[in-house]
Amino acid sequence: MSEERMTRLVVGSRGKPRKRLASGRIVAMRGRTDWKRLAQMADAKIKARARADRDARPVSGTHLTEFHRVSLTPEEVRSIRRQSGLSQAAFAARYGLNLRTLQDWEQGRVQPDGPARAYLLVILREPRAVERALAAGR
């Protein structure tokens, strides 16, 4: 990444992130999309800017078919916990999970994200290894 495209962040007086401009001036970070401005832009200009962004290049339609959303259903999360023979509270405590998060997963309010899904699958396949790793970290 080129130096002129790099954004320098600093922590402001109230703990909020701020951006340091090339001139040295520090300004507030704009954390939201300017939807009005985006709506006024032509589709061609939006696509051109997206293609120019080296950090987030768009994916072609042919490559989109290669992506598969992988998630665990609430029943699968519940099954993983039940195979351990533990209650929700005991499972959450043993594996360092937030009890409310586990309940949300099991009741389908939230789906586990990628790392959480991987962690649950490791717990399913190698629960002793997870327990040893967690015990070693204490």
C-alpha positions in Angstrom: 0.0 0.0 0.0 1.3 3.4 -0.9 2.1 5.9 1.8 -0.3 8.5 0.4 -3.2 6.1 0.6 -2.5 5.2 4.2 -4.7 6.6 7.0 -3.0 7.5 10.3 -5.2 7.1 13.3 -4.7 8.7 16.7 -6.8 8.6 19.9 -8.5 11.8 20.6 -8.9 13.5 24.0 -12.2 11.6 24.7 -10.8 8.3 23.6 -12.4 8.4 20.1 -10.4 7.6 17.0 -9.3 10.5 14.9 -7.6 10.7 11.6 -4.3 12.5 11.0 -4.2 14.1 7.6 -1.0 14.4 5.5 -0.8 18.1 6.5 -0.6 17.0 10.2 -4.1 18.3 11.0 -6.2 15.9 13.1 -9.9 15.5 12.2 -12.8 13.4 13.5 -13.3 10.0 11.8 -16.4 9.7 9.8 -17.7 6.3 10.7 -20.8 6.2 8.6 -21.5 6.0 4.9 -22.8 9.2 3.4 -25.8 7.7 1.7 -27.0 11.0 0.2 -23.8 11.5 -1.6 -23.7 7.9 -2.7 -27.2 8.1 -4.0 -26.2 11.1 -6.2 -23.3 9.2 -7.7 -23.8 7.4 -11.0 -23.4 3.6 -10.9 -20.4 3.8 -13.3 -18.6 6.1 -10.9 -19.4 3.9 -7.9 -18.1 0.8 -9.7 -15.0 2.7 -10.9 -14.2 3.8 -7.3 -14.8 0.3 -6.0 -12.4 -1.2 -8.6 -9.8 1.4 -7.7 -9.9 0.5 -4.0 -7.0 -1.9 -3.6 -8.2 -3.1 -0.2 -11.7 -4.1 -1.2 -11.8 -5.1 -4.9 -15.3 -6.2 -6.1 -15.7 -9.9 -6.9 -16.9 -10.8 -10.4 -20.2 -12.6 -10.8 -18.5 -15.8 -12.0 -16.5 -15.9 -8.8 -19.5 -15.2 -6.5 -20.7 -18.8 -7.2 -17.5 -20.1 -5.5 -18.5 -18.6 -2.2 -20.7 -20.5 0.2 -22.2 -19.2 3.4 -21.4 -21.6 6.1 -23.2 -21.4 9.4 -24.5 -23.7 12.2 -28.2 -24.0 12.8 -29.5 -23.6 16.3 -30.1 -27.4 16.4 -26.4 -28.1 15.5 -25.2 -25.7 18.3 -27.5 -27.4 20.8 -26.4 -30.8 19.6 -22.7 -29.9 20.1 -23.5 -28.8 23.7 -25.7 -31.8 24.4 -23.0 -34.2 23.2 -20.8 -32.8 25.9 -23.4 -33.7 28.5 -23.3 -30.2 30.0 -25.9 -27.6 30.7 -25.8 -24.3 28.9 -24.2 -22.6 32.0 -21.6 -25.4 32.5 -20.7 -25.5 28.7 -20.3 -21.7 28.6 -18.1 -21.7 31.7 -16.0 -24.7 30.6 -15.2 -23.3 27.1 -15.0 -19.6 27.9 -18.2 -18.6 26.2 -20.7 -15.9 27.2 -23.8 -17.7 28.5 -26.2 -15.2 26.8 -24.4 -15.7 23.5 -24.7 -19.5 23.7 -28.4 -19.1 24.5 -28.8 -16.8 21.5 -27.1 -19.3 19.2 -29.2 -22.2 20.5 -32.5 -20.2 20.2 -31.6 -18.9 16.7 -31.5 -15.2 17.5 -27.9 -15.0 16.4 -25.7 -17.2 14.3 -22.1 -18.0 15.3 -19.6 -16.1 13.2 -16.7 -17.8 11.4 -14.3 -18.0 14.4 -17.1 -19.1 16.8 -18.3 -21.7 14.3 -14.7 -23.1 14.0 -14.4 -23.1 17.8 -17.6 -25.0 18.2 -16.5 -27.6 15.6 -13.2 -28.1 17.4 -15.1 -28.5 20.7 -17.2 -31.1 19.0 -14.3 -33.1 17.5 -11.5 -32.5 20.1 -13.1 -31.4 23.4 -10.1 -32.6 25.5 -7.6 -30.7 23.4 -9.7 -27.5 23.9 -9.8 -28.1 27.7 -6.1 -28.7 27.8 -5.4 -25.6 25.8 -7.6 -23.5 28.0 -6.1 -24.9 31.2 -2.6 -24.1 30.0 -3.6 -20.5 29.3 -4.8 -19.9 32.9 
